[in-house]
Amino acid sequence: MAAEITIREEPAECRIVAELEGCLASAWYERNGDTLRFVRIDLPAELVCRGVLSQLIRVALVEARTKGLLVEPLCPEVLDYMRDNPETHDLLSLGGLRLLSP
């Protein structure tokens, strides 16, 4: 049986956290009006190649969509995820669109 990944937002710390088997991964953000600027991802070595990163980013983007927020993917992990998943492009702020452009 596969272990379950638990994801929660910790708004006081400006991060979304994924937990698996006691290890934490975090997507750190800055909120600027109606825009979430993802600035850093912390992913411990124990969680690499376990699907945690993509689930963390997917949930973070769903949260942004649910709250009516735009996204500026300043960290490479979120930028790459959004580049590879065109269904997320409607979430991009103007700054995010510039980052995504070649």
N, C-alpha and C positions, 0 to 999 in steps of 0.2 A: 504494500500500500504506500502510495506517494505521500510525503509530508505536505501539510497544508501551509500555504503562504498567507500570512495575515497582513493586511495593509490598513494603515490608519493615518489620518492627518493630525499633525501636532502644530496647530496654527500659532501658538505662543512662541514656538521655536522656528517658525517659517519653514517647515519641512513636511514631507510625506514619507512615511516609514514603512518598509516591508520587513517582516520578521519571519524567519524560517529556522527552526531548530535552535532558537536562542541567539542567532546572528541577525544583526540589523543592517539594512541598506537604507540610505536616505536620499531623497531628491530635495535639495535645498532651493528655496525660491525667495524672491522679493516681490511684494505686491505693490504695484504702482497704479492706483485708480482701478481701471477695469482690465489691467494686464498683469499676468503672472510671468515673471522673468525667472526661468530656471537657470540657476547660476552654477550648480555643482551637484554631482552624484557621488556618493560614497558607497562603494560596493566592496565588501571584504572578500578576500580570496576564496573563502569557504563557500561563497554564494555564486561565484563565477560559473558559467555553464550549467546553471540550475533553473534558468528561466525567470529568475527573480527580477533582473533588470528590465526586461520587456514588460512584465506584469506591473512593476512599479510605475513605469512611464505611462503605460496604457491607462492605469487607474488615475494617475495624476491628470492626464488629459481629459478623461471622463469627468473628473471633478471640476476642471476648468469649464468644460462645456455645460455641465449641470448648473454652475453658478453664473453662466453668461459671461465668462471672462475670456480674454484673448491671451495668447501665449507668445512669449519671446524666448526661443530656445538658445540661450547663451552658452550652455555647456554642450560639448560635442555629442554626448550620448542621446540627449533629447533631440538635438538637431538631426542626427543620423536617423533616429526613429521616425521623426516627422518626414524626413526626405523619403524614406522607404515606405511610408504609409500615407498616400495622397488623400485618404479620407479624413486626415487630420488637418489638412491645409486651410480649411475654413476657420480654424482656431487662431491662425497666425496674425499677429499684430503687423503693422507696417514695418516695424523694425525686424520682426521675424521673417517677413517676406523677403526683405533685403538679405538676410542671412542665408535663406534657402536658395536664393538665386545664384547661378554659377558665376 
